[in-house]
């Protein structure tokens, strides 16, 4: 079997409701879809979700990388030699992690289709569903509570609040949501690098009555020692997100004891193969793992779900990046019921896309 065609194209999807995080407001998302075809009739599909602030990419740079680097390297090759192909592309494509993730995803999707197995089973299938959080951006106190009630009413028991601009307002929002939803909801908080160490410590101290379960990336990613200082000084789990961009970062975070948990996003680390290696480091270090996402089409969320279901220490999921996207052409690779994500039983990722 040989690869005969590699085609990439952008899709722009508006958000049903724009949201704000510590450093920007997002109203739409542009993903890049990838399709790898073979002379045996099998095809695999992947997706890149570039983000200039997080991955250092734009849709234009991703398209150029896929067309100028990935396509010539893949044409004529055996698509089932996934390890060889990804290693060949690593030096030139890995600096654009979401582009690398799209190739990785498409090759794994194709492998699943050839095997006749859904990818989540092929990767290990440790569990067959996982609960996901749903994210609430930076809003006023009243709007935050209103959104929390709406999502809770839709069956979500785990909410992640964004903050990092105003610690006093963040504390008030968290406490208000806890009061509105009661003790059974799980609350997570993501400061998106917006706090100093002192602000992070204050936030934790003043929200103790709300029992925040996870405190995500409170300090700037370029100063990992600050993250470690927070992790060592507060009584709740501190998670590294932007500070974890790949395998080397996972090793440093684990070796220097800079976090209690890590957020593994396929778009940051470069796909499923890389995510599994990062997860192995985390597991060896006793770090719990959450699989996260960007604003990603359902195809990409399905790949993140396959990873989440594959390993026992991936115990948290924040796979809601597709929920608010309008006109997503990749629907059909998973099911959401009462806050739990269930994978497709179709081969590969279970989603077919064409340019």
C-alpha positions in Angstrom: 0.0 0.0 0.0 1.3 3.5 -0.9 0.2 7.0 -0.2 -1.1 8.6 -3.4 -2.6 11.9 -2.3 -2.1 14.4 0.5 -4.5 17.3 0.6 -4.9 20.0 3.3 -7.5 22.8 3.4 -8.7 25.4 6.0 -12.1 25.6 7.6 -13.3 28.6 9.5 -15.9 28.1 12.2 -17.7 30.8 14.1 -18.3 30.3 17.8 -21.9 30.4 18.9 -20.8 32.7 21.7 -17.4 34.4 21.8 -15.4 33.9 25.1 -12.6 35.7 26.9 -9.6 34.3 28.6 -6.7 36.0 30.4 -5.0 37.3 27.2 -7.6 37.4 24.4 -11.2 37.2 23.3 -12.1 34.5 20.7 -15.0 34.7 18.3 -14.1 32.1 15.7 -11.6 29.3 15.0 -9.8 28.3 11.9 -8.7 24.6 11.7 -6.8 22.9 8.9 -8.1 19.5 7.8 -5.8 16.9 6.2 -6.7 13.9 4.2 -4.2 11.1 3.3 -5.3 8.7 0.5 -3.8 5.4 -0.7 -3.9 3.2 -3.7 -5.7 0.5 -1.7 -8.8 2.7 -1.2 -8.1 3.6 2.4 -7.8 7.1 3.6 -7.1 8.8 6.9 -8.1 12.2 8.2 -6.4 14.6 10.6 -7.0 18.1 11.9 -4.7 21.0 13.0 -6.0 23.7 15.4 -3.2 26.4 15.3 -3.1 29.1 17.9 -0.4 31.8 17.7 -0.3 32.3 21.5 0.0 28.6 22.3 1.5 26.7 19.4 3.2 29.6 17.6 1.3 28.8 14.4 -1.3 30.3 12.1 -3.5 28.6 9.6 -1.2 29.9 6.8 2.0 28.5 8.3 0.2 25.1 8.9 -1.0 24.9 5.4 2.4 25.8 4.0 4.0 23.1 6.3 1.6 20.4 5.3 1.9 21.2 1.6 5.7 21.9 1.4 7.0 19.5 4.0 4.5 16.8 4.8 3.2 16.1 1.3 6.5 15.4 -0.4 7.7 13.3 2.5 4.6 11.2 2.5 3.8 10.6 -1.2 4.7 7.1 -2.3 5.4 5.8 1.2 3.8 2.9 3.1 1.2 4.6 5.5 1.3 1.7 7.9 5.0 2.6 8.8 3.7 5.3 11.2 6.8 5.4 13.4 9.2 5.8 10.5 7.1 8.5 8.8 6.7 10.6 11.9 10.3 10.3 12.8 11.3 11.4 9.3 9.1 14.4 9.7 10.1 15.3 13.2 13.0 17.6 12.6 11.2 19.8 10.0 7.5 19.5 11.1 7.6 19.2 14.9 8.3 23.0 15.3 4.8 23.4 14.1 3.1 21.1 16.6 -0.5 21.2 15.4 0.6 20.5 11.8 2.6 17.5 13.1 -0.5 16.5 15.1 -2.7 16.5 11.9 -0.3 14.2 10.1 0.0 11.9 13.2 -3.8 11.9 13.5 -4.4 11.1 9.8 -1.9 8.2 9.9 -3.5 6.7 13.0 -6.9 7.1 11.6 -5.8 5.3 8.4 -4.2 2.5 10.5 -7.5 2.0 12.4 -9.4 1.8 9.1 -7.0 -0.8 7.7 -7.3 -2.8 10.9 -11.1 -2.4 11.0 -10.9 -1.2 14.6 -11.9 2.1 16.2 -8.8 4.0 17.2 -9.7 4.1 20.9 -9.6 0.3 21.0 -6.4 0.1 18.9 -4.6 2.4 21.3 -5.5 0.4 24.4 -9.1 1.0 25.3 -8.5 1.1 29.1 -11.9 2.7 29.5 -14.9 3.2 27.2 -16.0 6.7 28.3 -14.8 9.7 30.2 -16.4 12.7 31.9 -15.5 16.0 30.4 -15.5 19.5 31.9 -17.1 22.4 30.1 -15.4 25.8 30.1 -16.8 29.2 31.1 -14.8 32.2 29.9 -14.2 35.4 31.8 -17.6 37.0 32.4 -19.2 39.1 35.0 -20.2 37.4 38.3 -23.9 37.3 37.3 -23.2 35.9 33.7 -20.8 33.3 35.1 -23.5 32.0 37.5 -26.0 32.0 34.7 -23.8 30.0 32.3 -22.9 27.6 35.1 -26.6 26.9 35.7 -27.2 26.4 32.0 -24.4 23.9 31.6 -25.3 22.1 34.8 -28.9 21.8 33.5 -27.5 20.1 30.4 -25.9 17.3 32.5 -22.4 18.6 33.0 -21.2 18.0 36.5 -17.7 19.4 36.0 -17.1 23.1 35.1 -13.9 24.9 34.4 -13.8 28.7 35.0 -11.4 30.9 33.2 -9.7 33.8 34.9 -6.4 35.5 35.5 -7.2 39.1 34.9 -8.7 40.1 38.3 -8.0 37.8 41.3 -10.7 39.5 43.4 -13.4 39.0 40.8 -12.1 35.4 40.1 -12.6 34.5 43.8 -16.1 36.0 43.9 -17.1 34.1 40.7 -15.8 30.8 42.0 -17.6 31.2 45.3 -20.8 32.3 43.6 -20.8 29.3 41.3 -20.2 26.9 44.2 -23.2 28.5 46.1 -25.4 28.2 43.0 -24.6 24.6 42.1 -24.1 23.1 45.5 -21.5 20.6 46.7 -21.8 18.0 44.0 -20.4 19.9 41.1 -16.7 19.7 40.4 -15.0 23.1 39.9 -11.7 23.7 38.1 -10.0 27.0 37.5 -7.6 28.1 34.8 -5.7 31.4 35.2 -4.0 31.0 31.8 -0.7 32.4 33.1 -2.4 35.5 34.5 -1.2 35.5 38.2 1.8 36.2 40.2 2.8 33.7 42.9 1.2 35.9 45.5 -2.0 36.2 43.6 -2.2 32.5 43.0 -1.7 31.8 46.7 -4.4 34.4 47.6 -6.8 32.8 45.1 -6.4 29.4 46.6 -6.7 30.7 50.2 -9.8 32.7 49.5 -11.6 30.0 47.4 -11.0 27.1 49.9 -14.8 27.0 50.8 -15.5 26.3 47.1 -13.2 23.2 47.1 -11.6 23.9 43.7 -10.4 20.5 42.4 -7.7 21.7 39.9 -5.8 25.0 39.6 -4.4 25.3 36.1 -1.4 27.2 34.9 -1.6 30.2 37.3 1.8 31.7 36.4 3.7 32.5 33.1 5.0 29.6 31.2 8.4 31.2 30.6 9.1 31.0 34.4 8.5 27.4 35.3 10.0 27.9 38.8 7.1 30.1 39.7 4.7 27.3 38.9 6.7 25.0 41.2 6.6 27.6 43.9 2.8 27.7 43.7 2.5 23.9 43.6 4.7 23.6 46.7 2.8 26.2 48.7 -0.9 25.5 48.1 -3.0 22.6 49.3 -4.8 21.9 46.0 -3.4 20.2 42.8 -1.6 22.6 40.4 -1.7 21.7 36.7 0.8 22.7 34.0 -0.7 23.6 30.7 1.2 26.2 28.6 4.3 25.0 30.4 4.0 21.6 28.8 4.7 21.7 25.0 6.4 18.4 24.6 8.3 15.5 25.9 11.2 17.5 27.2 8.9 19.8 29.1 7.2 16.8 30.7 10.6 15.5 31.9 11.6 18.9 33.4 8.3 19.3 35.1 8.6 15.8 36.6 12.3 16.0 37.5 12.0 19.4 39.3 8.6 18.6 40.9 7.0 21.8 39.3 3.4 20.6 39.1 1.0 18.0 40.5 -0.7 17.4 37.1 -0.2 18.0 33.4 -2.6 19.0 30.7 -1.7 17.1 27.5 -3.2 18.6 24.3 -2.5 16.9 21.0 -2.1 20.4 19.3 0.7 21.3 21.8 2.6 18.1 21.9 2.3 17.1 18.3 -0.2 14.3 18.1 -1.1 10.9 19.6 2.3 9.2 19.4 3.9 12.2 21.2 1.0 12.4 23.7 1.5 8.7 24.7 5.2 9.4 25.3 4.5 12.4 27.4 1.9 10.4 29.3 4.5 7.7 30.0 6.8 10.2 31.6 4.0 11.6 33.7 2.9 8.2 34.8 6.5 7.3 35.8 6.7 10.5 37.9 3.3 9.9 39.5 1.6 12.8 37.8 -2.0 12.7 36.9 -2.9 13.7 33.4 -5.8 15.7 31.8 -6.4 15.6 28.1 -7.3 19.1 27.0 -8.0 20.8 23.7 -8.1 24.1 21.8 -11.1 25.2 19.7 -11.0 22.0 17.6 -13.3 20.4 15.2 -15.0 17.2 16.4 -12.5 15.1 14.3 -9.7 16.4 16.5 -11.7 16.0 19.7 -12.3 12.3 18.8 -8.5 11.8 18.6 -8.1 13.4 22.0 -10.8 11.1 23.3 -9.0 8.1 21.9 -5.9 9.1 23.8 -7.9 9.8 27.0 -9.5 6.4 26.9 -6.2 4.6 26.3 -4.3 5.0 29.5 -5.3 4.6 33.2 -3.6 7.8 34.5 -5.4 10.0 32.1 -8.2 10.6 34.6 -9.4 14.1 33.6 -10.8 15.4 30.3 -11.4 18.9 29.1 -12.7 18.0 25.6 -15.3 20.7 25.0 -13.6 22.7 22.2 -16.1 21.5 19.6 -19.3 22.2 21.5 -19.7 25.8 20.5 -18.4 25.6 16.9 -20.9 26.4 14.2 -20.8 24.5 10.8 -18.3 21.9 11.9 -18.0 19.6 8.9 -16.5 16.7 11.0 -19.4 15.7 13.2 -20.0 12.1 14.0 -17.0 10.7 15.8 -18.3 10.7 19.4 -21.4 10.9 21.5 -22.0 13.2 24.5 -24.4 11.9 27.1 -24.8 13.5 30.6 -21.4 15.1 30.5 -19.6 11.9 29.4 -17.9 11.4 26.1 -18.4 8.1 24.4 -16.3 7.1 21.3 -17.5 5.9 17.9 -17.3 2.2 17.1 -16.5 2.9 13.5 -12.9 2.1 12.3 -10.3 4.7 12.9 -11.8 8.0 14.2 -15.1 7.3 12.5 -15.2 10.5 10.6 -14.8 11.0 6.8 -13.9 14.5 5.4 -13.3 15.6 1.9 -11.9 19.0 0.5 
